[in-house]
Amino acid sequence: MAQTKDKSATSRYLPIEDYGVIGDLHTVALVGKNGSIDWCCLPHFDSPSVFGSILDARKGGFFKIYPAQPSVERQMYAAGTNVLMTRFLSHEGVGEIIDFMPIQDSSSHMHQIVRRIRTVRGHLRFKVECRPAFDYGRAKHQLKIESSGAIFSSNGVYIGLTSPVELHAKNGGVETELLLGEGEDAIFLLRQQDAESGQPLIDPAFDGNAAQEQTVQYWRRWLRGVTYRGRWREMVERSALTLKMLTFAPTGAIVAAPTTSLPEEIGGVRNWDYRYTWIRDSAFTVYGFIRLGLTQEAEHFVKFIEDRAKESASDGSLQIMYGIHGEHKLPEHELTHLEGYRGSGPVRIGNAASDQLQMDIYGELMDSVYLSNKYGKPISYDLWQHLRRLIDYVENNWHRKDEGIWEVRGGRQHFVYSKLMCWLALDRGLRLSDKRSFPADRSRWLKTRDTIYEEIMTKGWNEKRQSFVQHYGSDALDASSLLMPLTFFISPTDPRMLSTIDATMRSLVSDSLVYRYTVGRAASDGLEGEEGTFNMCTFWLVEALTRSGRLDEARLIFEKMLTFSNHLGLYAEETGPTGDFLGNFPQGFTHMGLISAAFNLNRTLGE
């Protein structure tokens, strides 16, 4: 396993699991248990970072509020909200920071982080340090201190920090101290907006208490739309709130995660930018929203897809991912001036996988549209026209090799999961056309769908291993095979599926946690090193076991998996050997998997 390139780097960074997240449906901020905002891109998820010390503790920038005296740190969310409370417990007193981002209109050009400090017992002296680093720490900025705060500006980006006490300039940032007695509080307001918006960057009249109440009420009103009332309700609702934070209100896009380059292996090179909209991840997320009764979110994403379908290639194909505004070009670059989280470089922005061929995306997309049509607003004829072209593309191209769901960079293969999803695209297209009586070339689609089925059963099955495998001609197992019964491709009690589950548990499971595939035997991803267990795959195993009737095993693995969340109920992409978080955070894929697994396990166990 790769090691941290600079051993001293470890002490400069919080564990990924020590962060909470707040957001305003345009962007998010990661807040550490130590009171430091170490990641925030403004104004949007995919904008250059303003605070990025999670990727370079010395150059990345941060906004930290913390007590001067040693203390024990705790974090929690206000019930049913994304309002975060960081608590500091010491002999001198108990203090709190309440962090939140007020929800603005989707067309708003103003974004705010409110940091409310208060002492609830004794007396505490708080230190405040704000050192932004614009454009991932590449751009210089100007600082202007005023009587009520400070203004930072860089290349047309303006940020104001409103402070109740005098600020002092230091090292390109500002700092101050304030003593708060029991029951006293103070509010710091960080505001970013366009220069021509007309609103003041520094706003001494800002009512933080009212803003907090409005934000609390917004999230609680939204959460009332969740229809889930089963077991593990608190974890399901936290996952729903997290997924909602990953949606981009202006377009309906859903980001895979709000961070870039948090490593899949400490000291390794598997570091990717996830601040974009993957068709696959978003389609799965839509499924999660529908399961919770949140059909409006599903409809917003379907509208985003309809807009992308209008821009599709002449053959009807889509890209595997887009920018949150619908951008097609996402060039990948390395930021060589940043050391990376705990020395895990390179830090990447953009994603070269956007140019890959991944045939699976059409199945996931068609399934989400089918479910959205069934449980939400019926789709339009115009959208169906675009979907017909898309399904025709699948019908003509399903036989091609591709890079697959795991986005390998070592060459294309006939991935079984990709074939499964091509089958799903045609199957859901047929079902949708029948349900809505839409015109379609049913006989041709049906023939191709059945051809794909037979080929998977013939070439995707390994008789020696008694399991479906990763790709044709391989004996490597892949956790994506667990989705076969979830898509109704095969009965969950079919002998082939039961033996695939058993083979997966023997080869890919480590104390209930599931690896994506066996590194070394599977298709080459073109990279060195290893990775942790993949959280989404663990939830897939729970669902496969649930549907096969192995409820005791499913419940034990699910409830073990709940213990691998952080203190706030959040997950990253992967889990390391000691339960440490790996990969980008928080990961939408993982939280969708939790919702789906909880829904189906709860339903099978009985209300």
C-alpha positions as CSV (number, residue, x, y, z in Angstrom):
1,M,0.0,0.0,0.0
2,A,1.2,3.5,-0.8
3,Q,2.4,5.6,2.1
4,T,2.0,9.3,2.7
5,K,4.7,11.0,0.7
6,D,5.5,13.5,3.5
7,K,5.0,11.9,6.9
8,S,4.7,15.3,8.5
9,A,1.7,16.0,6.3
10,T,-0.5,13.7,8.4
11,S,-0.5,16.0,11.4
12,R,-1.5,19.0,9.3
13,Y,-4.8,17.4,8.2
14,L,-8.0,16.3,9.9
15,P,-9.3,12.9,9.0
16,I,-11.9,13.2,6.3
17,E,-14.5,11.7,8.6
18,D,-14.0,14.7,11.0
19,Y,-15.9,17.0,8.7
20,G,-19.5,18.1,8.5
21,V,-21.0,19.9,5.5
22,I,-23.3,22.8,5.0
23,G,-24.8,24.1,1.7
24,D,-27.2,26.4,-0.1
25,L,-28.0,24.3,-3.2
26,H,-25.3,26.1,-5.2
27,T,-22.2,25.1,-3.3
28,V,-21.1,23.6,0.1
29,A,-18.5,24.2,2.8
30,L,-16.8,21.5,4.8
31,V,-16.5,22.4,8.5
32,G,-14.0,20.4,10.7
33,K,-14.6,19.4,14.3
34,N,-11.8,21.9,15.1
35,G,-14.0,24.8,13.8
36,S,-12.2,25.3,10.5
37,I,-13.8,25.6,7.1
38,D,-11.2,23.8,4.9
39,W,-13.1,23.5,1.7
40,C,-15.5,25.9,-0.1
41,C,-15.8,26.8,-3.8
42,L,-17.6,30.0,-4.6
43,P,-20.0,30.7,-6.1
44,H,-20.7,27.1,-7.3
45,F,-19.7,23.5,-6.7
46,D,-17.3,23.5,-9.6
47,S,-15.9,27.0,-9.1
48,P,-12.3,27.4,-8.0
49,S,-11.9,27.0,-4.3
50,V,-11.6,30.0,-1.9
51,F,-10.9,27.8,1.1
52,G,-9.0,24.7,0.1
53,S,-6.7,23.7,3.0
54,I,-8.0,20.2,2.9
55,L,-5.9,19.8,-0.2
56,D,-2.9,21.8,1.0
57,A,-2.8,22.9,4.7
58,R,-0.3,25.7,4.0
59,K,-1.5,27.1,0.7
60,G,-5.2,26.2,0.4
61,G,-6.8,28.8,2.6
62,F,-9.2,28.4,5.6
63,F,-11.7,30.1,7.9
64,K,-11.2,28.9,11.5
65,I,-13.0,29.8,14.7
66,Y,-11.9,28.0,17.8
67,P,-11.5,28.5,21.6
68,A,-8.1,29.6,22.9
69,Q,-8.2,27.0,25.7
70,P,-7.9,23.2,25.1
71,S,-11.3,21.6,24.6
72,V,-13.1,18.4,23.6
73,E,-14.8,18.8,20.2
74,R,-18.3,17.5,19.2
75,Q,-20.5,18.0,16.2
76,M,-24.2,17.6,15.5
77,Y,-26.9,18.8,13.1
78,A,-30.0,20.6,14.3
79,A,-32.6,17.9,14.0
80,G,-34.0,17.6,10.5
81,T,-31.7,20.3,9.0
82,N,-28.3,20.9,7.5
83,V,-27.6,23.5,10.2
84,L,-24.4,22.3,11.8
85,M,-23.3,22.8,15.4
86,T,-19.7,22.4,16.5
87,R,-19.3,22.3,20.3
88,F,-16.2,22.9,22.4
89,L,-16.2,21.5,26.0
90,S,-13.6,22.7,28.5
91,H,-13.1,23.3,32.2
92,E,-13.5,27.1,31.5
93,G,-16.8,26.7,29.7
94,V,-18.8,25.3,26.9
95,G,-19.0,27.0,23.5
96,E,-20.7,26.5,20.2
97,I,-20.4,27.5,16.6
98,I,-23.6,27.3,14.6
99,D,-22.7,27.1,10.9
100,F,-25.2,27.3,8.0
101,M,-25.7,28.7,4.5
102,P,-29.0,30.6,4.0
103,I,-31.0,29.2,1.0
104,Q,-31.3,31.9,-1.6
105,D,-33.5,32.0,-4.7
106,S,-32.1,29.6,-7.4
107,S,-31.3,32.7,-9.5
108,S,-29.5,34.5,-6.7
109,H,-25.9,35.7,-7.2
110,M,-25.2,36.0,-3.5
111,H,-23.9,33.2,-1.3
112,Q,-23.4,33.4,2.4
113,I,-21.9,31.4,5.3
114,V,-23.1,32.4,8.7
115,R,-21.0,31.5,11.7
116,R,-22.7,32.2,15.0
117,I,-20.5,31.8,18.1
118,R,-22.0,31.5,21.6
119,T,-20.9,30.5,25.1
120,V,-23.5,28.4,26.9
121,R,-21.6,27.9,30.1
122,G,-18.7,29.8,31.8
123,H,-16.5,32.1,29.8
124,L,-14.6,31.3,26.6
125,R,-12.1,33.3,24.5
126,F,-12.5,32.5,20.8
127,K,-9.9,33.0,18.1
128,V,-10.9,33.8,14.6
129,E,-8.6,33.4,11.5
130,C,-9.8,33.9,7.9
131,R,-7.3,33.4,5.2
132,P,-8.9,32.8,1.8
133,A,-6.8,31.5,-1.1
134,F,-8.5,32.3,-4.4
135,D,-8.4,30.1,-7.5
136,Y,-7.1,27.0,-5.6
137,G,-4.4,29.2,-4.1
138,R,-3.0,30.3,-7.5
139,A,-4.3,33.9,-7.5
140,K,-3.3,36.8,-5.4
141,H,-5.9,39.0,-3.7
142,Q,-6.4,42.4,-2.2
143,L,-7.5,43.0,1.4
144,K,-9.4,46.0,2.6
145,I,-10.2,46.3,6.3
146,E,-13.2,48.4,7.3
147,S,-14.8,49.3,10.6
148,S,-17.2,46.4,10.5
149,G,-15.2,43.8,8.6
150,A,-13.0,43.1,5.7
151,I,-13.3,42.7,1.9
152,F,-11.2,40.3,-0.1
153,S,-11.1,40.6,-3.9
154,S,-9.3,38.7,-6.6
155,N,-9.9,38.8,-10.4
156,G,-13.5,39.9,-10.1
157,V,-14.4,37.7,-7.2
158,Y,-15.4,39.6,-4.1
159,I,-15.9,38.3,-0.5
160,G,-16.9,40.3,2.5
161,L,-16.5,39.3,6.1
162,T,-18.7,41.1,8.5
163,S,-17.3,41.0,12.1
164,P,-18.7,42.2,15.4
165,V,-15.2,43.1,16.6
166,E,-12.2,44.7,15.0
167,L,-10.2,42.6,12.5
168,H,-6.4,42.7,12.1
169,A,-4.5,42.0,8.9
170,K,-2.0,39.2,9.0
171,N,-0.4,37.1,6.1
172,G,-3.0,38.1,3.6
173,G,-5.8,37.3,5.9
174,V,-7.5,38.6,9.0
175,E,-7.7,37.5,12.6
176,T,-9.2,38.6,15.9
177,E,-10.1,37.4,19.4
178,L,-13.2,37.9,21.5
179,L,-14.3,36.8,25.0
180,L,-17.9,35.6,25.4
181,G,-19.5,35.1,28.7
182,E,-22.4,32.7,29.4
183,G,-25.4,33.5,27.2
184,E,-23.4,35.9,24.9
185,D,-23.1,35.3,21.2
186,A,-21.4,36.9,18.1
187,I,-22.1,36.5,14.4
188,F,-19.6,36.4,11.6
189,L,-21.0,36.7,8.1
190,L,-19.0,35.7,5.0
191,R,-20.7,36.9,1.8
192,Q,-19.8,36.4,-1.8
193,Q,-21.6,38.1,-4.7
194,D,-21.2,39.7,-8.0
195,A,-19.7,43.2,-7.9
196,E,-22.8,44.7,-9.7
197,S,-25.4,43.0,-7.5
198,G,-26.0,46.1,-5.4
199,Q,-25.9,44.4,-2.1
200,P,-23.3,45.4,0.5
201,L,-20.5,42.9,1.0
202,I,-20.2,44.0,4.6
203,D,-23.6,44.1,6.4
204,P,-23.6,45.1,10.1
205,A,-27.4,45.1,10.1
206,F,-27.6,41.4,9.1
207,D,-30.0,39.5,11.3
208,G,-28.3,36.2,12.0
209,N,-31.0,34.9,14.3
210,A,-33.7,35.4,11.7
211,A,-31.5,33.9,9.0
212,Q,-30.9,30.8,11.2
213,E,-34.6,30.4,11.9
214,Q,-35.4,30.7,8.2
215,T,-32.8,28.2,7.2
216,V,-33.9,25.7,9.9
217,Q,-37.5,26.0,8.7
218,Y,-36.5,25.6,5.0
219,W,-34.8,22.3,5.7
220,R,-37.6,21.0,8.0
221,R,-40.3,21.9,5.4
222,W,-38.4,20.1,2.7
223,L,-37.9,17.0,4.9
224,R,-41.6,16.8,5.6
225,G,-41.9,15.6,2.0
226,V,-40.0,12.4,2.8
227,T,-42.6,9.6,3.1
228,Y,-40.2,7.0,4.6
229,R,-41.3,6.0,8.2
230,G,-39.5,2.7,8.6
231,R,-36.6,1.5,10.6
232,W,-33.4,3.5,10.5
233,R,-35.4,6.6,9.7
234,E,-32.8,9.0,11.2
235,M,-30.0,7.7,8.9
236,V,-32.3,7.7,5.9
237,E,-33.4,11.3,6.5
238,R,-29.7,12.4,7.0
239,S,-28.9,10.8,3.6
240,A,-31.8,12.5,2.0
241,L,-30.7,15.9,3.4
242,T,-27.2,15.2,2.1
243,L,-28.4,14.3,-1.4
244,K,-30.5,17.5,-1.5
245,M,-27.4,19.5,-0.7
246,L,-25.7,18.0,-3.7
247,T,-28.3,19.3,-6.1
248,F,-27.7,22.5,-8.1
249,A,-30.9,24.5,-7.9
250,P,-30.5,26.5,-11.1
251,T,-30.4,23.5,-13.4
252,G,-31.5,20.4,-11.4
253,A,-28.0,18.9,-11.8
254,I,-26.8,16.6,-9.1
255,V,-23.0,16.4,-8.3
256,A,-21.4,13.1,-7.5
257,A,-19.6,14.8,-4.5
258,P,-18.7,18.4,-3.8
259,T,-14.9,17.8,-3.5
260,T,-12.0,17.0,-5.7
261,S,-8.9,14.8,-5.3
262,L,-9.6,13.4,-1.8
263,P,-7.6,10.1,-2.3
264,E,-8.8,6.6,-2.6
265,E,-5.5,5.6,-1.1
266,I,-3.4,7.8,1.2
267,G,-0.2,8.6,-0.7
268,G,-1.7,7.2,-3.9
269,V,-2.6,8.7,-7.2
270,R,-6.3,7.7,-7.4
271,N,-7.5,11.3,-6.9
272,W,-10.4,12.6,-9.0
273,D,-12.7,15.6,-9.4
274,Y,-16.3,14.6,-8.6
275,R,-17.9,18.1,-8.8
276,Y,-19.8,17.2,-11.9
277,T,-23.0,15.4,-12.9
278,W,-22.5,11.8,-13.8
279,I,-25.5,10.4,-15.7
280,R,-25.1,7.2,-13.7
281,D,-24.8,8.7,-10.2
282,S,-27.6,11.1,-10.8
283,A,-29.9,8.4,-12.1
284,F,-29.3,6.3,-9.0
285,T,-29.9,9.4,-6.9
286,V,-33.2,10.0,-8.7
287,Y,-34.2,6.5,-7.7
288,G,-33.4,7.3,-4.1
289,F,-35.5,10.5,-4.2
290,I,-38.4,8.6,-5.8
291,R,-38.3,5.9,-3.0
292,L,-38.6,8.7,-0.5
293,G,-41.6,10.3,-2.3
294,L,-39.5,13.3,-3.4
295,T,-40.7,13.4,-7.0
296,Q,-40.0,17.1,-7.6
297,E,-36.3,16.5,-7.3
298,A,-36.6,13.6,-9.8
299,E,-38.6,15.9,-12.2
300,H,-35.9,18.6,-12.0
301,F,-33.2,16.1,-13.0
302,V,-35.3,14.8,-15.8
303,K,-35.6,18.3,-17.1
304,F,-31.7,18.6,-16.9
305,I,-31.5,15.4,-19.0
306,E,-34.0,16.6,-21.5
307,D,-31.9,19.7,-22.0
308,R,-28.8,17.5,-22.5
309,A,-30.7,15.2,-24.9
310,K,-31.4,18.2,-27.1
311,E,-27.6,18.7,-27.3
312,S,-26.9,15.0,-28.0
313,A,-24.6,13.8,-30.8
314,S,-26.1,13.1,-34.2
315,D,-26.3,9.4,-33.4
316,G,-28.3,10.1,-30.2
317,S,-25.5,9.4,-27.7
318,L,-24.8,11.3,-24.5
319,Q,-21.7,12.0,-22.6
320,I,-21.2,10.1,-19.3
321,M,-21.0,13.4,-17.4
322,Y,-21.6,17.1,-17.7
323,G,-20.9,20.3,-15.9
324,I,-23.6,21.5,-13.5
325,H,-24.6,24.1,-16.1
326,G,-24.6,21.5,-18.8
327,E,-21.0,22.0,-20.0
328,H,-19.7,19.3,-22.3
329,K,-16.0,20.0,-22.0
330,L,-14.4,19.1,-18.7
331,P,-10.7,19.1,-19.4
332,E,-8.5,17.5,-16.7
333,H,-5.6,19.4,-15.3
334,E,-3.2,18.8,-12.4
335,L,-2.6,21.5,-9.8
336,T,1.1,20.8,-9.2
337,H,1.5,23.6,-6.6
338,L,-0.8,21.8,-4.1
339,E,0.6,18.8,-2.1
340,G,-2.8,17.1,-1.9
341,Y,-4.6,15.7,1.1
342,R,-1.9,14.3,3.5
343,G,0.6,14.4,0.6
344,S,-1.6,12.5,-1.8
345,G,-1.0,14.2,-5.1
346,P,-1.8,14.9,-7.8
347,V,-4.6,17.3,-7.2
348,R,-6.8,17.2,-10.3
349,I,-9.5,19.6,-11.6
350,G,-11.7,18.5,-14.5
351,N,-12.2,14.9,-15.4
352,A,-10.8,13.2,-18.5
353,A,-13.3,10.4,-18.1
354,S,-15.9,12.7,-19.6
355,D,-14.6,11.5,-23.0
356,Q,-14.9,7.8,-22.2
357,L,-17.4,5.4,-23.7
358,Q,-19.6,3.9,-20.9
359,M,-22.5,2.1,-22.3
360,D,-24.1,1.5,-18.9
361,I,-25.3,5.1,-18.5
362,Y,-28.3,4.5,-20.8
363,G,-29.8,1.8,-18.7
364,E,-29.5,3.8,-15.5
365,L,-30.9,6.8,-17.2
366,M,-33.9,5.0,-18.7
367,D,-34.7,3.3,-15.4
368,S,-34.8,6.6,-13.6
369,V,-37.0,8.2,-16.3
370,Y,-39.3,5.2,-16.2
371,L,-39.7,5.5,-12.5
372,S,-40.1,9.2,-12.6
373,N,-42.8,8.8,-15.2
374,K,-44.5,6.1,-13.0
375,Y,-44.4,7.9,-9.7
376,G,-44.0,11.5,-10.6
377,K,-44.9,13.8,-13.5
378,P,-45.5,11.9,-16.8
379,I,-42.9,12.7,-19.4
380,S,-43.6,14.7,-22.5
381,Y,-43.8,13.4,-26.1
382,D,-40.9,15.7,-27.0
383,L,-38.7,14.0,-24.3
384,W,-39.8,10.7,-25.6
385,Q,-38.6,11.6,-29.1
386,H,-35.1,12.2,-27.6
387,L,-35.3,9.0,-25.6
388,R,-36.2,7.0,-28.8
389,R,-33.0,8.2,-30.4
390,L,-31.0,7.3,-27.3
391,I,-32.5,3.8,-27.3
392,D,-31.8,3.4,-31.0
393,Y,-28.2,4.3,-30.2
394,V,-28.1,1.6,-27.6
395,E,-29.7,-0.9,-30.0
396,N,-26.9,-0.2,-32.6
397,N,-23.9,0.0,-30.2
398,W,-24.5,-2.3,-27.3
399,H,-22.0,-4.8,-28.7
400,R,-19.1,-2.4,-28.4
401,K,-16.3,-2.6,-25.7
402,D,-16.2,0.3,-23.3
403,E,-14.5,1.6,-20.2
404,G,-17.3,0.5,-17.9
405,I,-18.9,1.7,-14.7
406,W,-15.5,1.9,-12.9
407,E,-14.0,4.1,-15.7
408,V,-10.9,2.0,-16.3
409,R,-8.0,3.7,-18.0
410,G,-6.3,0.5,-19.1
411,G,-8.3,-0.4,-22.2
412,R,-11.9,-1.2,-23.1
413,Q,-13.5,-4.5,-22.4
414,H,-16.9,-6.3,-22.9
415,F,-18.0,-5.5,-19.3
416,V,-20.9,-7.6,-18.2
417,Y,-22.4,-4.7,-16.2
418,S,-22.4,-2.5,-19.3
419,K,-24.3,-5.2,-21.3
420,L,-26.7,-5.5,-18.4
421,M,-27.5,-1.8,-18.5
422,C,-27.9,-1.9,-22.3
423,W,-30.5,-4.6,-21.7
424,L,-32.1,-2.4,-19.1
425,A,-32.3,0.6,-21.4
426,L,-34.2,-1.4,-24.0
427,D,-36.4,-3.1,-21.4
428,R,-37.4,0.2,-19.8
429,G,-37.9,1.8,-23.2
430,L,-40.3,-1.0,-24.1
431,R,-42.1,-0.7,-20.8
432,L,-42.4,3.0,-21.1
433,S,-43.6,2.9,-24.7
434,D,-46.3,0.3,-23.7
435,K,-47.4,2.2,-20.6
436,R,-47.8,5.5,-22.4
437,S,-48.6,4.1,-25.9
438,F,-45.6,6.0,-27.3
439,P,-44.6,5.1,-30.9
440,A,-41.5,2.8,-31.0
441,D,-39.9,0.1,-33.1
442,R,-40.9,-2.5,-30.5
443,S,-40.1,-5.6,-32.5
444,R,-36.5,-4.5,-33.2
445,W,-35.9,-3.3,-29.6
446,L,-37.4,-6.6,-28.2
447,K,-35.2,-8.7,-30.5
448,T,-32.1,-6.9,-29.4
449,R,-33.0,-6.9,-25.7
450,D,-33.4,-10.7,-25.8
451,T,-30.1,-11.1,-27.8
452,I,-28.3,-9.2,-25.1
453,Y,-29.9,-11.4,-22.4
454,E,-28.8,-14.6,-24.0
455,E,-25.2,-13.2,-24.5
456,I,-24.9,-12.2,-20.9
457,M,-26.0,-15.7,-19.8
458,T,-23.5,-17.3,-22.1
459,K,-20.5,-15.1,-22.1
460,G,-20.9,-13.3,-18.8
461,W,-21.2,-16.5,-16.8
462,N,-18.1,-18.4,-15.6
463,E,-18.9,-22.0,-15.1
464,K,-15.7,-22.7,-13.1
465,R,-16.3,-19.9,-10.6
466,Q,-20.0,-20.4,-10.7
467,S,-20.5,-16.7,-10.9
468,F,-21.1,-13.8,-13.3
469,V,-17.8,-12.1,-13.9
470,Q,-16.5,-8.7,-14.6
471,H,-16.1,-9.0,-18.4
472,Y,-16.2,-11.6,-21.1
473,G,-13.3,-14.0,-20.9
474,S,-12.4,-13.1,-17.4
475,D,-12.6,-15.0,-14.1
476,A,-12.5,-11.8,-12.0
477,L,-15.6,-11.0,-9.9
478,D,-17.2,-7.6,-9.8
479,A,-19.6,-6.3,-7.2
480,S,-21.7,-4.6,-10.0
481,S,-23.1,-8.1,-10.7
482,L,-25.1,-7.7,-7.5
483,L,-27.4,-5.3,-9.4
484,M,-28.7,-8.0,-11.6
485,P,-31.7,-8.9,-9.4
486,L,-32.3,-5.3,-8.5
487,T,-33.0,-4.5,-12.1
488,F,-35.2,-7.6,-12.5
489,F,-32.8,-9.0,-15.0
490,I,-32.7,-12.3,-13.1
491,S,-34.6,-13.7,-10.1
492,P,-32.9,-13.1,-6.8
493,T,-33.4,-16.8,-6.1
494,D,-32.1,-18.1,-9.4
495,P,-29.3,-20.6,-8.7
496,R,-26.9,-18.5,-10.8
497,M,-27.6,-15.4,-8.7
498,L,-27.4,-17.2,-5.4
499,S,-24.0,-18.7,-6.4
500,T,-22.8,-15.2,-7.6
501,I,-23.7,-13.8,-4.2
502,D,-21.8,-16.6,-2.4
503,A,-18.8,-16.1,-4.7
504,T,-18.9,-12.4,-4.0
505,M,-19.0,-12.9,-0.3
506,R,-16.0,-15.3,-0.5
507,S,-13.8,-13.1,-2.7
508,L,-14.8,-9.4,-2.3
509,V,-16.1,-9.1,1.2
510,S,-14.0,-8.2,4.2
511,D,-16.0,-8.2,7.5
512,S,-19.1,-7.1,5.7
513,L,-17.4,-4.4,3.6
514,V,-17.3,-5.0,-0.2
515,Y,-14.5,-4.3,-2.6
516,R,-15.5,-3.3,-6.2
517,Y,-13.4,-6.0,-7.7
518,T,-10.2,-7.9,-7.1
519,V,-7.3,-5.6,-8.0
520,G,-4.8,-7.5,-10.1
521,R,-7.3,-10.0,-11.6
522,A,-9.8,-7.5,-12.9
523,A,-9.6,-5.2,-16.0
524,S,-6.6,-2.9,-15.6
525,D,-7.6,0.6,-14.5
526,G,-4.2,1.9,-15.7
527,L,-3.1,3.1,-12.2
528,E,-0.8,1.9,-9.5
529,G,-1.8,1.2,-5.9
530,E,-4.9,-0.1,-4.2
531,E,-8.0,1.3,-2.7
532,G,-10.5,0.8,0.1
533,T,-13.8,-1.0,0.1
534,F,-16.5,0.7,-1.9
535,N,-19.4,1.8,0.3
536,M,-22.0,1.7,-2.5
537,C,-21.2,-2.0,-3.2
538,T,-21.8,-2.9,0.4
539,F,-25.3,-1.5,0.2
540,W,-25.8,-3.4,-3.1
541,L,-24.9,-6.6,-1.2
542,V,-27.5,-5.8,1.4
543,E,-30.1,-5.5,-1.3
544,A,-29.1,-8.6,-3.1
545,L,-29.3,-10.6,0.2
546,T,-32.6,-9.0,1.0
547,R,-34.2,-10.0,-2.2
548,S,-32.8,-13.5,-2.0
549,G,-34.4,-14.0,1.4
550,R,-31.3,-14.0,3.5
551,L,-32.6,-11.3,5.8
552,D,-30.5,-12.0,8.9
553,E,-27.3,-11.6,6.9
554,A,-28.7,-8.6,5.1
555,R,-29.7,-6.8,8.3
556,L,-26.4,-7.6,10.1
557,I,-24.3,-6.2,7.2
558,F,-26.5,-3.2,6.9
559,E,-26.4,-2.3,10.6
560,K,-22.6,-2.9,10.6
561,M,-22.4,-0.5,7.7
562,L,-24.2,2.1,9.6
563,T,-21.3,2.1,12.2
564,F,-18.9,3.1,9.4
565,S,-20.6,6.5,8.9
566,N,-19.0,9.5,10.7
567,H,-20.4,11.1,13.8
568,L,-22.9,13.0,11.7
569,G,-24.2,10.0,9.6
570,L,-22.1,11.0,6.5
571,Y,-20.1,8.8,4.2
572,A,-17.3,9.2,1.8
573,E,-16.8,7.0,-1.3
574,E,-14.7,4.3,0.3
575,T,-13.8,2.9,3.7
576,G,-10.2,2.1,4.6
577,P,-8.8,-0.8,6.6
578,T,-9.2,0.9,10.0
579,G,-12.6,2.5,9.2
580,D,-11.0,5.7,7.9
581,F,-12.7,7.6,5.1
582,L,-11.2,7.5,1.6
583,G,-12.3,9.3,-1.6
584,N,-14.4,12.4,-2.1
585,F,-16.9,13.4,0.6
586,P,-19.8,13.4,1.1
587,Q,-20.5,10.9,-1.7
588,G,-24.0,10.9,-3.2
589,F,-23.6,7.3,-4.6
590,T,-23.1,6.0,-1.0
591,H,-26.1,7.9,0.5
592,M,-28.4,6.8,-2.3
593,G,-27.3,3.2,-1.7
594,L,-28.2,3.5,2.0
595,I,-31.6,4.9,1.2
596,S,-32.4,2.1,-1.3
597,A,-31.1,-0.7,1.0
598,A,-33.0,0.7,4.0
599,F,-36.2,1.0,2.0
600,N,-36.1,-2.5,0.6
601,L,-34.9,-4.2,3.7
602,N,-37.4,-2.5,5.9
603,R,-40.2,-3.4,3.4
604,T,-39.2,-7.0,3.4
605,L,-38.9,-7.3,7.1
606,G,-42.4,-5.9,7.4
607,E,-43.6,-2.6,8.9
